Amino acid sequence: MTITFGSLATYAVLRHPSIGNVWINDGIRALTGLDNLADLLGDLSGCVAAWGLCTHAAQAWGARWLTPIVTRATLALGATLATLYAISEAPYTDTTYIGHLGGWAELYSYIAALAVIVANVAVLVSTAFARKEIDMSLLMAGALVGLVVGAHRASDHFAPELLADTHDAISWPLTAIAIILYACAGLASHNAKAHEPMPDRERV
Protein backbone atom coordinates (compact mmCIF):
# COMPACT_ATOMS: atom_id res chain seq x y z
CA MET A 1 0.00 0.00 0.00
CA THR A 2 3.05 2.30 0.17
CA ILE A 3 2.80 3.09 -3.55
CA THR A 4 -0.91 3.76 -3.15
CA PHE A 5 -0.45 6.18 -0.26
CA GLY A 6 2.43 7.94 -2.03
CA SER A 7 0.33 8.33 -5.17
CA LEU A 8 -2.61 9.64 -3.16
CA ALA A 9 -0.36 12.21 -1.48
CA THR A 10 1.08 13.27 -4.85
CA TYR A 11 -2.45 13.56 -6.25
CA ALA A 12 -3.48 15.78 -3.34
CA VAL A 13 -0.49 18.11 -3.78
CA LEU A 14 -0.79 18.44 -7.55
CA ARG A 15 -4.55 18.99 -7.36
CA HIS A 16 -4.27 21.55 -4.53
CA PRO A 17 -5.95 24.86 -5.50
CA SER A 18 -2.82 26.89 -4.73
CA ILE A 19 0.15 24.50 -4.69
CA GLY A 20 -0.73 22.52 -7.80
CA ASN A 21 -3.12 24.71 -9.76
CA VAL A 22 -1.07 27.87 -9.32
CA TRP A 23 2.52 27.47 -8.12
CA ILE A 24 3.44 24.17 -9.76
CA ASN A 25 1.50 24.92 -12.94
CA ASP A 26 3.22 28.31 -13.20
CA GLY A 27 6.62 26.68 -12.78
CA ILE A 28 5.89 24.01 -15.38
CA ARG A 29 4.56 26.64 -17.79
CA ALA A 30 7.79 28.62 -17.43
CA LEU A 31 9.85 25.51 -18.21
CA THR A 32 7.77 23.84 -20.92
CA GLY A 33 5.25 26.39 -22.16
CA LEU A 34 2.42 23.97 -21.34
CA ASP A 35 -0.58 24.86 -19.19
CA ASN A 36 -2.38 22.60 -16.73
CA LEU A 37 0.30 19.90 -16.81
CA ALA A 38 0.19 19.62 -13.01
CA ASP A 39 -3.47 18.62 -13.34
CA LEU A 40 -2.57 15.83 -15.75
CA LEU A 41 0.30 14.62 -13.56
CA GLY A 42 -2.01 14.72 -10.56
CA ASP A 43 -4.65 12.65 -12.31
CA LEU A 44 -2.02 10.15 -13.50
CA SER A 45 -0.93 9.82 -9.86
CA GLY A 46 -4.59 9.24 -9.09
CA CYS A 47 -4.59 6.44 -11.67
CA VAL A 48 -1.72 4.74 -9.84
CA ALA A 49 -3.59 5.15 -6.55
CA ALA A 50 -6.74 3.71 -8.14
CA TRP A 51 -4.69 0.74 -9.35
CA GLY A 52 -3.43 0.15 -5.81
CA LEU A 53 -6.89 0.41 -4.28
CA CYS A 54 -8.48 -1.88 -6.87
CA THR A 55 -5.75 -4.54 -6.57
CA HIS A 56 -6.12 -4.37 -2.78
CA ALA A 57 -9.86 -4.90 -3.23
CA ALA A 58 -9.24 -7.83 -5.59
CA GLN A 59 -7.05 -9.48 -2.96
CA ALA A 60 -9.79 -8.98 -0.36
CA TRP A 61 -12.22 -10.72 -2.72
CA GLY A 62 -9.79 -13.60 -3.16
CA ALA A 63 -9.61 -12.78 -6.88
CA ARG A 64 -5.92 -12.18 -7.51
CA TRP A 65 -6.51 -13.07 -11.16
CA LEU A 66 -8.08 -9.62 -11.50
CA THR A 67 -4.75 -7.90 -10.80
CA PRO A 68 -3.34 -8.08 -14.38
CA ILE A 69 -6.72 -6.93 -15.72
CA VAL A 70 -6.69 -3.96 -13.34
CA THR A 71 -3.11 -3.19 -14.38
CA ARG A 72 -3.97 -3.16 -18.09
CA ALA A 73 -7.08 -1.07 -17.43
CA THR A 74 -5.00 1.43 -15.45
CA LEU A 75 -2.46 1.74 -18.25
CA ALA A 76 -5.28 2.29 -20.74
CA LEU A 77 -6.84 4.89 -18.44
CA GLY A 78 -3.56 6.78 -18.10
CA ALA A 79 -2.99 6.71 -21.86
CA THR A 80 -6.55 7.93 -22.47
CA LEU A 81 -6.18 10.85 -20.07
CA ALA A 82 -2.83 11.84 -21.58
CA THR A 83 -4.27 11.67 -25.10
CA LEU A 84 -7.36 13.71 -24.21
CA TYR A 85 -5.17 16.31 -22.52
CA ALA A 86 -2.93 16.54 -25.59
CA ILE A 87 -5.74 16.96 -28.13
CA SER A 88 -7.78 19.38 -26.02
CA GLU A 89 -7.18 23.08 -25.41
CA ALA A 90 -5.79 22.35 -21.94
CA PRO A 91 -2.06 22.52 -22.82
CA TYR A 92 -2.44 26.01 -24.27
CA THR A 93 -5.17 27.60 -22.15
CA ASP A 94 -4.66 28.95 -18.66
CA THR A 95 -7.74 27.81 -16.74
CA THR A 96 -8.59 26.87 -13.18
CA TYR A 97 -10.33 23.61 -14.12
CA ILE A 98 -9.60 21.66 -17.29
CA GLY A 99 -13.15 20.37 -17.59
CA HIS A 100 -14.57 23.87 -17.96
CA LEU A 101 -12.86 24.19 -21.35
CA GLY A 102 -15.45 21.83 -22.85
CA GLY A 103 -14.96 19.32 -25.63
CA TRP A 104 -12.16 16.80 -25.13
CA ALA A 105 -11.14 18.53 -21.91
CA GLU A 106 -14.59 17.98 -20.41
CA LEU A 107 -14.49 14.31 -21.42
CA TYR A 108 -11.07 14.10 -19.75
CA SER A 109 -12.53 15.41 -16.51
CA TYR A 110 -15.49 13.02 -16.60
CA ILE A 111 -13.21 10.01 -17.11
CA ALA A 112 -10.93 11.11 -14.27
CA ALA A 113 -13.95 11.52 -11.98
CA LEU A 114 -15.28 8.10 -13.01
CA ALA A 115 -11.92 6.52 -12.12
CA VAL A 116 -12.14 8.04 -8.63
CA ILE A 117 -15.67 6.70 -8.20
CA VAL A 118 -14.85 3.18 -9.45
CA ALA A 119 -11.77 2.84 -7.21
CA ASN A 120 -13.66 3.89 -4.10
CA VAL A 121 -16.65 1.66 -4.92
CA ALA A 122 -14.22 -1.27 -5.24
CA VAL A 123 -12.77 -0.51 -1.81
CA LEU A 124 -16.22 -0.07 -0.27
CA VAL A 125 -17.38 -3.43 -1.64
CA SER A 126 -14.14 -5.11 -0.52
CA THR A 127 -14.91 -4.27 3.12
CA ALA A 128 -17.75 -6.78 2.94
CA PHE A 129 -15.24 -9.55 2.15
CA ALA A 130 -12.59 -8.55 4.66
CA ARG A 131 -11.83 -10.52 7.80
CA LYS A 132 -14.37 -9.59 10.44
CA GLU A 133 -11.78 -9.35 13.22
CA ILE A 134 -10.24 -6.28 11.56
CA ASP A 135 -12.10 -3.01 12.03
CA MET A 136 -13.09 -1.73 8.58
CA SER A 137 -14.75 1.51 9.70
CA LEU A 138 -11.83 3.76 8.69
CA LEU A 139 -11.52 2.10 5.29
CA MET A 140 -15.26 2.40 4.70
CA ALA A 141 -15.21 6.05 5.74
CA GLY A 142 -12.31 6.78 3.37
CA ALA A 143 -14.13 5.09 0.49
CA LEU A 144 -17.35 6.99 1.19
CA VAL A 145 -15.53 10.33 1.28
CA GLY A 146 -13.70 9.39 -1.92
CA LEU A 147 -17.04 8.67 -3.57
CA VAL A 148 -18.23 12.16 -2.66
CA VAL A 149 -15.04 13.63 -4.19
CA GLY A 150 -15.58 11.78 -7.47
CA ALA A 151 -19.28 12.62 -7.59
CA HIS A 152 -18.61 16.29 -6.88
CA ARG A 153 -16.00 16.47 -9.63
CA ALA A 154 -18.39 14.89 -12.13
CA SER A 155 -21.39 17.01 -11.10
CA ASP A 156 -19.29 20.16 -11.32
CA HIS A 157 -19.95 20.18 -15.08
CA PHE A 158 -23.71 19.82 -14.76
CA ALA A 159 -24.08 23.09 -12.89
CA PRO A 160 -20.75 24.97 -13.12
CA GLU A 161 -22.34 28.27 -12.17
CA LEU A 162 -23.50 26.67 -8.90
CA LEU A 163 -20.66 24.31 -8.04
CA ALA A 164 -17.54 25.99 -9.45
CA ASP A 165 -17.26 28.37 -6.51
CA THR A 166 -17.49 25.48 -4.05
CA HIS A 167 -14.94 23.26 -5.82
CA ASP A 168 -11.88 24.44 -3.89
CA ALA A 169 -13.79 24.67 -0.62
CA ILE A 170 -15.23 21.15 -0.86
CA SER A 171 -13.32 18.88 -3.22
CA TRP A 172 -9.74 19.30 -2.03
CA PRO A 173 -10.45 19.21 1.74
CA LEU A 174 -12.49 16.04 1.22
CA THR A 175 -9.64 14.58 -0.82
CA ALA A 176 -7.27 15.25 2.07
CA ILE A 177 -9.72 13.68 4.54
CA ALA A 178 -10.07 10.55 2.37
CA ILE A 179 -6.28 10.18 2.16
CA ILE A 180 -5.91 10.55 5.94
CA LEU A 181 -8.63 7.96 6.54
CA TYR A 182 -7.00 5.52 4.10
CA ALA A 183 -3.61 6.06 5.75
CA CYS A 184 -5.06 5.45 9.21
CA ALA A 185 -6.86 2.34 7.95
CA GLY A 186 -3.62 1.03 6.46
CA LEU A 187 -1.74 1.68 9.70
CA ALA A 188 -4.46 -0.02 11.76
CA SER A 189 -4.40 -3.05 9.45
CA HIS A 190 -0.60 -3.24 9.66
CA ASN A 191 -0.66 -3.09 13.46
CA ALA A 192 -3.37 -5.75 13.61
CA LYS A 193 -1.33 -8.10 11.44
CA ALA A 194 1.84 -7.35 13.43
CA HIS A 195 0.13 -8.50 16.64
CA GLU A 196 -1.27 -11.70 15.18
CA PRO A 197 0.13 -14.82 16.90
CA MET A 198 2.76 -16.59 14.85
CA PRO A 199 1.87 -20.15 13.83
CA ASP A 200 3.66 -22.88 15.70
CA ARG A 201 6.69 -24.19 13.88
CA GLU A 202 6.64 -27.81 12.86
CA ARG A 203 8.67 -30.02 15.15
CA VAL A 204 11.45 -31.95 13.44
C-alpha positions as semicolon CSV with decimal commas, in nm:
position;residue;x (nm);y (nm);z (nm)
1;M;0,000;0,000;0,000
2;T;0,305;0,230;0,017
3;I;0,280;0,309;-0,355
4;T;-0,091;0,376;-0,315
5;F;-0,045;0,618;-0,026
6;G;0,243;0,794;-0,203
7;S;0,033;0,833;-0,517
8;L;-0,261;0,964;-0,316
9;A;-0,036;1,221;-0,148
10;T;0,108;1,327;-0,485
11;Y;-0,245;1,356;-0,625
12;A;-0,348;1,578;-0,334
13;V;-0,049;1,811;-0,378
14;L;-0,079;1,844;-0,755
15;R;-0,455;1,899;-0,736
16;H;-0,427;2,155;-0,453
17;P;-0,595;2,486;-0,550
18;S;-0,282;2,689;-0,473
19;I;0,015;2,450;-0,469
20;G;-0,073;2,252;-0,780
21;N;-0,312;2,471;-0,976
22;V;-0,107;2,787;-0,932
23;W;0,252;2,747;-0,812
24;I;0,344;2,417;-0,976
25;N;0,150;2,492;-1,294
26;D;0,322;2,831;-1,320
27;G;0,662;2,668;-1,278
28;I;0,589;2,401;-1,538
29;R;0,456;2,664;-1,779
30;A;0,779;2,862;-1,743
31;L;0,985;2,551;-1,821
32;T;0,777;2,384;-2,092
33;G;0,525;2,639;-2,216
34;L;0,242;2,397;-2,134
35;D;-0,058;2,486;-1,919
36;N;-0,238;2,260;-1,673
37;L;0,030;1,990;-1,681
38;A;0,019;1,962;-1,301
39;D;-0,347;1,862;-1,334
40;L;-0,257;1,583;-1,575
41;L;0,030;1,462;-1,356
42;G;-0,201;1,472;-1,056
43;D;-0,465;1,265;-1,231
44;L;-0,202;1,015;-1,350
45;S;-0,093;0,982;-0,986
46;G;-0,459;0,924;-0,909
47;C;-0,459;0,644;-1,167
48;V;-0,172;0,474;-0,984
49;A;-0,359;0,515;-0,655
50;A;-0,674;0,371;-0,814
51;W;-0,469;0,074;-0,935
52;G;-0,343;0,015;-0,581
53;L;-0,689;0,041;-0,428
54;C;-0,848;-0,188;-0,687
55;T;-0,575;-0,454;-0,657
56;H;-0,612;-0,437;-0,278
57;A;-0,986;-0,490;-0,323
58;A;-0,924;-0,783;-0,559
59;Q;-0,705;-0,948;-0,296
60;A;-0,979;-0,898;-0,036
61;W;-1,222;-1,072;-0,272
62;G;-0,979;-1,360;-0,316
63;A;-0,961;-1,278;-0,688
64;R;-0,592;-1,218;-0,751
65;W;-0,651;-1,307;-1,116
66;L;-0,808;-0,962;-1,150
67;T;-0,475;-0,790;-1,080
68;P;-0,334;-0,808;-1,438
69;I;-0,672;-0,693;-1,572
70;V;-0,669;-0,396;-1,334
71;T;-0,311;-0,319;-1,438
72;R;-0,397;-0,316;-1,809
73;A;-0,708;-0,107;-1,743
74;T;-0,500;0,143;-1,545
75;L;-0,246;0,174;-1,825
76;A;-0,528;0,229;-2,074
77;L;-0,684;0,489;-1,844
78;G;-0,356;0,678;-1,810
79;A;-0,299;0,671;-2,186
80;T;-0,655;0,793;-2,247
81;L;-0,618;1,085;-2,007
82;A;-0,283;1,184;-2,158
83;T;-0,427;1,167;-2,510
84;L;-0,736;1,371;-2,421
85;Y;-0,517;1,631;-2,252
86;A;-0,293;1,654;-2,559
87;I;-0,574;1,696;-2,813
88;S;-0,778;1,938;-2,602
89;E;-0,718;2,308;-2,541
90;A;-0,579;2,235;-2,194
91;P;-0,206;2,252;-2,282
92;Y;-0,244;2,601;-2,427
93;T;-0,517;2,760;-2,215
94;D;-0,466;2,895;-1,866
95;T;-0,774;2,781;-1,674
96;T;-0,859;2,687;-1,318
97;Y;-1,033;2,361;-1,412
98;I;-0,960;2,166;-1,729
99;G;-1,315;2,037;-1,759
100;H;-1,457;2,387;-1,796
101;L;-1,286;2,419;-2,135
102;G;-1,545;2,183;-2,285
103;G;-1,496;1,932;-2,563
104;W;-1,216;1,680;-2,513
105;A;-1,114;1,853;-2,191
106;E;-1,459;1,798;-2,041
107;L;-1,449;1,431;-2,142
108;Y;-1,107;1,410;-1,975
109;S;-1,253;1,541;-1,651
110;Y;-1,549;1,302;-1,660
111;I;-1,321;1,001;-1,711
112;A;-1,093;1,111;-1,427
113;A;-1,395;1,152;-1,198
114;L;-1,528;0,810;-1,301
115;A;-1,192;0,652;-1,212
116;V;-1,214;0,804;-0,863
117;I;-1,567;0,670;-0,820
118;V;-1,485;0,318;-0,945
119;A;-1,177;0,284;-0,721
120;N;-1,366;0,389;-0,410
121;V;-1,665;0,166;-0,492
122;A;-1,422;-0,127;-0,524
123;V;-1,277;-0,051;-0,181
124;L;-1,622;-0,007;-0,027
125;V;-1,738;-0,343;-0,164
126;S;-1,414;-0,511;-0,052
127;T;-1,491;-0,427;0,312
128;A;-1,775;-0,678;0,294
129;F;-1,524;-0,955;0,215
130;A;-1,259;-0,855;0,466
131;R;-1,183;-1,052;0,780
132;K;-1,437;-0,959;1,044
133;E;-1,178;-0,935;1,322
134;I;-1,024;-0,628;1,156
135;D;-1,210;-0,301;1,203
136;M;-1,309;-0,173;0,858
137;S;-1,475;0,151;0,970
138;L;-1,183;0,376;0,869
139;L;-1,152;0,210;0,529
140;M;-1,526;0,240;0,470
141;A;-1,521;0,605;0,574
142;G;-1,231;0,678;0,337
143;A;-1,413;0,509;0,049
144;L;-1,735;0,699;0,119
145;V;-1,553;1,033;0,128
146;G;-1,370;0,939;-0,192
147;L;-1,704;0,867;-0,357
148;V;-1,823;1,216;-0,266
149;V;-1,504;1,363;-0,419
150;G;-1,558;1,178;-0,747
151;A;-1,928;1,262;-0,759
152;H;-1,861;1,629;-0,688
153;R;-1,600;1,647;-0,963
154;A;-1,839;1,489;-1,213
155;S;-2,139;1,701;-1,110
156;D;-1,929;2,016;-1,132
157;H;-1,995;2,018;-1,508
158;F;-2,371;1,982;-1,476
159;A;-2,408;2,309;-1,289
160;P;-2,075;2,497;-1,312
161;E;-2,234;2,827;-1,217
162;L;-2,350;2,667;-0,890
163;L;-2,066;2,431;-0,804
164;A;-1,754;2,599;-0,945
165;D;-1,726;2,837;-0,651
166;T;-1,749;2,548;-0,405
167;H;-1,494;2,326;-0,582
168;D;-1,188;2,444;-0,389
169;A;-1,379;2,467;-0,062
170;I;-1,523;2,115;-0,086
171;S;-1,332;1,888;-0,322
172;W;-0,974;1,930;-0,203
173;P;-1,045;1,921;0,174
174;L;-1,249;1,604;0,122
175;T;-0,964;1,458;-0,082
176;A;-0,727;1,525;0,207
177;I;-0,972;1,368;0,454
178;A;-1,007;1,055;0,237
179;I;-0,628;1,018;0,216
180;I;-0,591;1,055;0,594
181;L;-0,863;0,796;0,654
182;Y;-0,700;0,552;0,410
183;A;-0,361;0,606;0,575
184;C;-0,506;0,545;0,921
185;A;-0,686;0,234;0,795
186;G;-0,362;0,103;0,646
187;L;-0,174;0,168;0,970
188;A;-0,446;-0,002;1,176
189;S;-0,440;-0,305;0,945
190;H;-0,060;-0,324;0,966
191;N;-0,066;-0,309;1,346
192;A;-0,337;-0,575;1,361
193;K;-0,133;-0,810;1,144
194;A;0,184;-0,735;1,343
195;H;0,013;-0,850;1,664
196;E;-0,127;-1,170;1,518
197;P;0,013;-1,482;1,690
198;M;0,276;-1,659;1,485
199;P;0,187;-2,015;1,383
200;D;0,366;-2,288;1,570
201;R;0,669;-2,419;1,388
202;E;0,664;-2,781;1,286
203;R;0,867;-3,002;1,515
204;V;1,145;-3,195;1,344
